[in-house]
Amino acid sequence: MSNGIPELKQFDEASLDAAFSQVRADAERSAAEPNLDREQFRLDWLGRKQGRLKAISDAWLKAAPVEAKKLIGQRFNELKQQVEALVDESAATAVKVEVRSLDISLPGSAHRPGAEHPLTKTMNELVSVFERMGYSVGIGPEVETDFLNFESLNFPPNHPARDTQDTLVLADQEQKPLRERLLMRTHTSPVQIRTMLAQDPPLRIVIPGKVHRNEAQDATHSPMFHQVEGLCVDTNITFSDLKGTLDHAMKSLFGSSMKTRFFPSFFPFTEPSADVQISCPFCNGKGCRKCKHSGWIELLGCGMVDPNVFKAVDARRIELGLEPKYDPAKISGFAFGMGIDRMTMMKYSVSEIGLLFSGDTRFLSQFA
Ligand code: FA5
């Protein structure tokens, strides 16, 4: 053996195969070493002057009898290709290791914890105030039928009250009867009807959600905004129950010194109807720019459920094969709906409604 290369004594094919296999096994064993120095491996095997392949060439090929040179030459070329492949593989493994290795000198990347959007915060707070009063939570779709958004809520076709909630209608609906045409809901009130169609009285439900109106954007109006709706139906529900419930909810949200007052208003689906004002949280009712020096800010609409709504619900229940359960002679109820965006603006002194939808993290991070 010279230079670690076994001496070739026989030149038949089987002996040559055995000798070359042994060398290839050596090369594979070295390449698999855990701390392989790739460059050293290449030099050890392929180095022009002292590499093992050069030694094999010298010891086996050059010294072989003429008739064996071809057989050795073929096997030598194969071995060379196999060793070159091992060098390439070790290079690829080394790149992978380099990529995976940890460079502790690099600056760290900060992962800032997320936080609830101020709108979500207000919505959740309000919903939990009502949950504590025994209300369950419901939701409904943003695309509604004309029947559920308007007709069942006592907005007959062509009624002027429809103008107060102009909306966006879905295209290609003209061939359908008006009550089945689809539109973007203008308020969360259609979920009152959905609930009464699905459940028998008594019920207490609070409904948060997104609504849409065909309105230009300004500091306090947006074509897309959020409401929380409430509906309570039972026997002997009175306007006093409505006043007490909303007063408690506003005090829970804005503090116990908050006062509420109710002003006559109009909604087609409640009778009587009222707008609720709260004492201005910015000046404690003394009068400031935010409350236009009145000491009061208007926050929501409410009223006693109009008997026509109960009648529309029962008529629809009969159409659907359900028992009519909402006879206005036997039951009564109240409903309310509030704009969450404006409530959030009030709570956090936000002057522009658009900021709530801007996605600007400089604004949003203040609430984290
Ligand atoms: C309604 O939408 C009634 N469905 C509320 C209701 C429910 C009354 C149940 C009685 C019984 P109104 O159109 O006033 O009512 O809207 C309710 C609240 O939504 C408003 O007080 C206001 O806070 C908010 N709001 C209305 N339009 C916009 C808008 N364009 N941008 C932001 N908030 C709005």
Residues whose N, C-alpha, C, O or C-beta is under 5 A from the ligand:
A	BS01	FA5	T186 H187 S189 E215 T220 H221 S222 F225 F267 T270 L299 L300 G301 C302 G303 A335 F336 G337 M338 G339 D341 R342
